[in-house]
Amino acid sequence: MASCLGSYRARYAEVSERETVVASGIDAVLDELAQQYRLGVATSKPRALAEPLLHALGLRSFFAVLAGPDLSVQGESKADTIAAALAMLDNPRRAVMVGDRSHDIVGAHAHELPSVGVTWGIGSAEELDQAGASCIVETPADLPASVRRLLQEQPA
């Protein structure tokens, strides 16, 4: 198992930077959001793989923090990763989780956070809806208004 994991990670590090596709318009949306809010990433990818990928994609500068498991950790729950991101953001009183899979939404629920399901990732609208996303958006351009609305609905 360890040799398979090592081989997978070596291959992922090699190809992820050139094979990962960034959703059209996401850089402008992240720029808009980062001007209004402190943004963080809570990823299931090991941080050692996520950090260089975000840099290579030109997206790292939008995020104040990046939380992900260490390479030695296997099976960290999304709720634990979100907790780490929230702690690095100094535990904000109001936050919104944005994700493309059900475990993102379930992790948000564990922290009583509203969540935006996005359909331009891996998961489907049906998966996100069944997980209980607060709302689902189809395009990056729809994200800022949804985040603002959910933050306004949270108690101060």
Backbone as numpy.savetxt, mean C-alpha at the origin, in Angstrom:
# Nx Ny Nz CAx CAy CAz Cx Cy Cz
13.00 -25.41 1.00 12.17 -24.20 1.00 13.03 -22.95 1.00
14.08 -22.91 1.82 14.94 -21.73 1.90 15.62 -21.45 0.57
16.04 -22.51 -0.15 16.69 -22.30 -1.44 15.70 -21.78 -2.47
14.45 -22.26 -2.42 13.42 -21.76 -3.33 13.15 -20.28 -3.06
13.02 -19.93 -1.79 12.76 -18.55 -1.41 13.92 -17.65 -1.84
15.13 -18.11 -1.63 16.31 -17.35 -2.05 16.34 -17.15 -3.55
16.03 -18.19 -4.30 16.00 -18.10 -5.76 14.91 -17.14 -6.23
13.74 -17.25 -5.61 12.63 -16.36 -5.96 13.02 -14.91 -5.71
13.56 -14.62 -4.56 13.91 -13.24 -4.20 15.00 -12.70 -5.12
15.97 -13.52 -5.46 17.03 -13.07 -6.37 16.43 -12.73 -7.74
15.56 -13.58 -8.22 14.89 -13.33 -9.51 14.00 -12.10 -9.43
13.25 -11.97 -8.35 12.36 -10.82 -8.18 13.16 -9.52 -8.17
14.24 -9.49 -7.43 15.08 -8.28 -7.37 15.61 -7.92 -8.75
15.89 -8.93 -9.54 16.45 -8.71 -10.88 15.41 -8.17 -11.86
14.21 -8.72 -11.85 13.24 -8.37 -12.89 12.15 -7.38 -12.46
11.92 -7.24 -11.17 10.80 -6.41 -10.73 10.91 -4.97 -11.20
12.12 -4.43 -11.23 12.28 -3.04 -11.61 11.95 -2.79 -13.07
12.14 -3.77 -13.92 11.83 -3.56 -15.34 10.48 -4.14 -15.75
9.90 -5.02 -14.94 8.63 -5.63 -15.33 7.42 -5.06 -14.58
7.65 -4.28 -13.55 6.54 -3.68 -12.82 6.01 -2.49 -13.61
4.71 -2.49 -13.81 4.06 -1.42 -14.56 3.37 -0.48 -13.57
3.63 0.80 -13.72 3.00 1.81 -12.87 1.72 2.27 -13.55
0.64 2.34 -12.78 -0.64 2.78 -13.34 -0.51 4.18 -13.91
-1.09 4.39 -15.05 -1.05 5.68 -15.71 -1.64 6.77 -14.80
-0.87 7.84 -14.62 -1.35 8.96 -13.82 -1.07 8.86 -12.34
-0.52 7.74 -11.87 -0.34 7.56 -10.43 0.67 8.54 -9.86
1.69 8.90 -10.63 2.68 9.84 -10.10 2.06 11.20 -9.79
1.19 11.70 -10.65 0.51 12.98 -10.40 -0.42 12.88 -9.20
-1.10 11.75 -9.06 -2.00 11.55 -7.93 -1.22 11.48 -6.62
-0.11 10.74 -6.62 0.71 10.66 -5.41 1.30 12.02 -5.06
1.69 12.78 -6.06 2.20 14.13 -5.82 1.13 14.99 -5.15
-0.08 14.93 -5.67 -1.19 15.69 -5.08 -1.45 15.27 -3.64
-1.52 13.98 -3.41 -1.79 13.48 -2.05 -0.65 13.82 -1.10
0.60 13.69 -1.57 1.76 13.94 -0.71 1.88 15.42 -0.33
1.30 16.29 -1.11 1.30 17.71 -0.76 0.30 18.01 0.36
-0.66 17.12 0.56 -1.71 17.33 1.57 -1.55 16.44 2.80
-0.94 15.27 2.63 -0.88 14.27 3.70 0.50 13.63 3.75
0.81 13.06 4.91 2.01 12.21 5.01 1.60 10.83 4.54
2.26 10.33 3.52 1.91 9.03 2.94 2.88 7.97 3.41
2.37 6.77 3.55 3.20 5.63 3.90 2.83 4.43 3.07
3.77 3.52 2.96 3.56 2.25 2.28 3.58 1.16 3.35
2.59 0.28 3.29 2.55 -0.91 4.14 2.44 -2.09 3.17
3.57 -2.70 2.85 3.60 -3.74 1.83 3.93 -5.10 2.42
3.40 -6.12 1.80 3.74 -7.49 2.19 5.09 -7.91 1.62
5.58 -7.16 0.65 6.91 -7.45 0.11 7.96 -7.15 1.17
9.01 -7.93 1.24 10.09 -7.56 2.15 10.58 -6.14 1.83
10.83 -5.39 2.87 11.27 -4.01 2.70 12.51 -3.93 1.81
13.41 -4.89 1.94 14.64 -4.89 1.16 14.37 -5.02 -0.34
13.22 -5.53 -0.72 12.84 -5.61 -2.14 11.97 -4.42 -2.54
11.13 -3.95 -1.62 10.21 -2.86 -1.93 10.93 -1.52 -2.07
11.90 -1.28 -1.22 12.61 0.01 -1.24 13.27 0.28 -2.60
14.11 -0.63 -3.12 14.71 -0.34 -4.42 13.69 -0.29 -5.57
12.62 -1.05 -5.46 11.60 -1.02 -6.49 10.93 0.35 -6.55
10.54 0.88 -5.39 9.92 2.21 -5.37 10.87 3.28 -5.92
12.15 3.17 -5.58 13.13 4.11 -6.13 13.22 3.99 -7.64
13.32 2.77 -8.14 13.45 2.53 -9.58 12.23 3.04 -10.35
11.06 2.96 -9.73 9.83 3.41 -10.37 9.63 4.92 -10.25
10.51 5.57 -9.48 10.40 7.01 -9.28 9.29 7.42 -8.33
8.89 6.50 -7.44 7.77 6.77 -6.54 8.18 6.93 -5.08
9.38 6.57 -4.72 9.76 6.55 -3.29 9.64 7.91 -2.63
9.93 8.98 -3.36 9.93 10.32 -2.76 8.55 10.77 -2.29
7.49 10.13 -2.74 6.15 10.52 -2.32 5.80 10.01 -0.92
6.56 9.04 -0.43 6.20 8.36 0.81 7.14 8.72 1.95
6.54 9.16 3.05 7.32 9.50 4.24 7.89 8.24 4.90
7.16 7.14 4.82 7.61 5.89 5.46 7.32 4.71 4.55
8.08 3.65 4.78 7.88 2.39 4.08 7.99 1.27 5.09
6.89 0.56 5.30 6.87 -0.57 6.21 6.69 -1.85 5.41
7.51 -2.82 5.74 7.43 -4.15 5.13 8.25 -5.08 5.99
7.97 -6.35 5.93 8.71 -7.29 6.78 10.19 -7.37 6.40
11.01 -7.72 7.37 12.42 -8.00 7.11 12.50 -9.28 6.28
13.61 -9.46 5.61 13.79 -10.68 4.80 13.69 -11.94 5.65
14.04 -11.86 6.91 14.02 -13.04 7.78 12.63 -13.38 8.29
11.67 -12.49 8.09 10.31 -12.70 8.60 9.43 -13.30 7.51
8.72 -14.36 7.86 7.78 -14.96 6.92 6.40 -14.97 7.55
5.41 -14.59 6.78 4.03 -14.67 7.25 3.58 -13.52 8.11
4.25 -12.35 8.03 3.78 -11.19 8.80 2.40 -10.80 8.29
1.47 -10.58 9.20 0.12 -10.21 8.79 0.10 -8.78 8.28
-0.86 -8.50 7.41 -0.99 -7.14 6.90 -1.33 -6.19 8.03
-2.09 -6.65 9.01 -2.41 -5.81 10.17 -1.13 -5.40 10.90
-0.18 -6.32 11.04 1.09 -6.00 11.69 1.90 -5.00 10.86
1.89 -5.17 9.55 2.62 -4.25 8.69 1.99 -2.86 8.73
0.67 -2.80 8.73 -0.02 -1.50 8.85 0.31 -0.87 10.19
0.33 -1.66 11.25 0.69 -1.12 12.58 2.09 -0.51 12.55
3.01 -1.17 11.88 4.38 -0.63 11.79 4.39 0.69 11.02
3.64 0.77 9.93 3.57 2.01 9.15 2.95 3.13 9.98
1.88 2.82 10.67 1.23 3.82 11.52 2.18 4.31 12.61
2.93 3.41 13.20 3.90 3.80 14.23 4.96 4.73 13.66
5.43 4.43 12.45 6.44 5.29 11.81 5.86 6.65 11.44
4.55 6.71 11.25 3.88 7.98 10.96 3.45 8.67 12.26
3.98 8.21 13.39 3.66 8.75 14.72 2.19 8.55 15.08
1.64 7.40 14.68 0.27 7.00 15.03 -0.75 8.12 14.82
-0.98 8.46 13.57 -1.94 9.54 13.28 -3.34 9.19 13.80
-4.06 10.21 14.20 -5.42 9.98 14.69 -6.36 9.62 13.55
-6.03 10.08 12.37 -6.86 9.78 11.20 -5.97 9.25 10.09
-6.40 8.18 9.46 -5.63 7.58 8.36 -6.59 6.78 7.48
-6.16 6.53 6.26 -6.92 5.74 5.30 -5.96 4.73 4.69
-6.40 3.51 4.57 -5.61 2.47 3.91 -6.08 2.36 2.46
-5.13 2.36 1.53 -5.42 2.18 0.11 -4.76 0.88 -0.31
-5.52 0.00 -0.94 -4.94 -1.28 -1.34 -5.69 -1.94 -2.47
-5.04 -2.94 -3.04 -5.63 -3.63 -4.19 -6.01 -5.08 -3.91
-5.84 -5.52 -2.67 -6.17 -6.91 -2.32 -7.00 -6.95 -1.05
-7.67 -8.07 -0.85 -8.53 -8.22 0.33 -7.75 -8.11 1.63
-6.50 -8.61 1.66 -5.75 -8.54 2.91 -5.41 -7.10 3.29
-5.36 -6.19 2.32 -5.19 -4.77 2.63 -6.41 -4.24 3.37
-7.56 -4.65 2.91 -8.82 -4.19 3.50 -9.01 -4.81 4.88
-8.74 -6.09 5.00 -8.84 -6.78 6.29 -7.85 -6.16 7.30
-6.64 -5.84 6.85 -5.67 -5.19 7.72 -6.15 -3.83 8.18
-6.80 -3.09 7.30 -7.37 -1.80 7.68 -8.44 -1.97 8.75
-9.30 -2.98 8.56 -10.36 -3.24 9.56 -9.77 -3.53 10.94
-8.64 -4.21 10.98 -8.00 -4.54 12.26 -7.61 -3.28 13.03
-7.42 -2.18 12.31 -7.05 -0.91 12.95 -8.18 0.11 12.90
-9.37 -0.36 12.54 -10.56 0.49 12.43 -10.32 1.67 11.49
-9.61 1.40 10.41 -9.34 2.41 9.40 -10.29 2.27 8.23
-10.73 3.37 7.67 -11.46 3.26 6.41 -10.48 2.81 5.32
-11.02 2.25 4.26 -10.15 1.71 3.21 -10.69 2.03 1.83
-9.75 2.26 0.93 -10.08 2.47 -0.47 -9.52 1.28 -1.23
-10.40 0.54 -1.88 -9.96 -0.53 -2.75 -9.71 0.03 -4.14
-8.57 -0.31 -4.73 -8.25 0.18 -6.07 -8.21 -1.00 -7.04
-8.83 -0.81 -8.19 -8.98 -1.92 -9.12 -7.88 -2.00 -10.17
-6.89 -1.12 -10.12 -5.82 -1.18 -11.11 -4.66 -2.04 -10.64
-4.83 -2.74 -9.54 -3.80 -3.65 -9.06 -4.15 -5.08 -9.39
-3.84 -5.96 -8.47 -4.03 -7.39 -8.70 -5.45 -7.85 -8.38
-6.05 -7.32 -7.34 -7.37 -7.77 -6.91 -8.49 -7.22 -7.77
-9.64 -7.83 -7.63 -10.82 -7.41 -8.39 -11.73 -6.56 -7.51
-12.63 -5.84 -8.14 -13.62 -5.06 -7.40 -14.45 -5.98 -6.50
-14.77 -7.16 -7.00 -15.55 -8.11 -6.20 -14.79 -8.53 -4.94
-13.51 -8.83 -5.08 -12.69 -9.20 -3.92 -12.66 -8.07 -2.89
-12.46 -6.86 -3.37 -12.37 -5.70 -2.48 -13.70 -5.42 -1.79
-14.79 -5.56 -2.54 -16.12 -5.36 -1.98 -16.43 -6.41 -0.91
-16.13 -7.67 -1.21 -16.38 -8.74 -0.25 -15.56 -8.58 1.02
-14.37 -7.98 0.90 -13.53 -7.75 2.08 -14.03 -6.58 2.91
-14.93 -5.77 2.34 -15.52 -4.66 3.10 -14.85 -3.32 2.89
-14.29 -3.08 1.69 -13.69 -1.77 1.42 -14.72 -0.67 1.62
-14.28 0.43 2.21 -15.18 1.58 2.42 -15.67 2.13 1.09
-14.79 2.12 0.11 -15.16 2.50 -1.25 -14.18 1.85 -2.21
-14.54 1.81 -3.46 -13.70 1.22 -4.50 -13.57 2.25 -5.62
-12.34 2.46 -6.08 -12.11 3.40 -7.17 -11.51 2.66 -8.36
-11.90 3.12 -9.54 -11.50 2.47 -10.78 -10.23 3.07 -11.39
-9.95 4.34 -11.11 -8.79 5.00 -11.72 -8.02 5.78 -10.66
-6.72 5.97 -10.87 -5.95 6.78 -9.94 -6.53 8.19 -9.76
-7.08 8.77 -10.80 -7.64 10.13 -10.71 -8.76 10.22 -9.68
-9.44 9.10 -9.40 -10.54 9.09 -8.43 -10.07 8.98 -6.98
-8.81 8.68 -6.78 -8.30 8.41 -5.44 -8.29 9.62 -4.51
-7.79 10.79 -4.90 -7.73 11.91 -3.94 -9.09 12.28 -3.35
-10.12 12.35 -4.15 -11.45 12.71 -3.64 -11.95 11.67 -2.65
-11.70 10.40 -2.92 -12.13 9.34 -2.00 -11.38 9.42 -0.67
-10.08 9.67 -0.73 -9.29 9.80 0.50 -9.79 10.99 1.31
-9.98 12.14 0.66 -10.48 13.33 1.37 -11.81 13.06 2.04
-12.72 12.43 1.29 -14.06 12.15 1.85 -13.97 11.24 3.07
-13.17 10.18 2.98 -13.06 9.25 4.11 -12.40 9.91 5.32
-11.43 10.76 5.09 -10.79 11.47 6.21 -11.76 12.45 6.85
-12.59 13.10 6.06 -13.58 14.03 6.61 -14.63 13.32 7.43
-14.90 12.07 7.11 -15.90 11.30 7.83 -15.37 10.77 9.16
-14.05 10.75 9.34 -13.46 10.24 10.58 -13.53 11.31 11.65
-13.72 10.87 12.92 -13.70 11.85 14.01 -12.30 12.45 14.15
-12.24 13.72 14.49 -10.95 14.42 14.63 -10.20 13.99 15.87
